[in-house]
Amino acid sequence: MLEEAIPVLRLRELLQVPKGGNPGYVVVVRRNQRKVGLMVDSLLGQEDIIIKSLPGFLGRIKGLAGATILGGGEVVLILDVPNLV
């Protein structure tokens, strides 16, 4: 097993969200050949989704790629990981 050190970024700080619970997980993402860990509060699961672009001023918010509607009807925002890292 190959071990490597990667930088870890706090998602709360990147998105300028007030402090809440303690981050509990690090999600490793890759852009091109660069790996980065994103520290998050919780993991809710994994789904295949269709991303819808955000209209108007919402479409210009740095760090957001779009939104989707989950099976239960909840609207969730999709992070633009390449632009975050």
Secondary structure, 3 states (H helix, E strand, C coil): CCCCCCCEEEHHHHHCCCCCCCCCEEEEEEECCEEEEEEECCCCCCCCCCCECCCHHHHHCCCEEEEEECCCCCEEEEECHHHHC
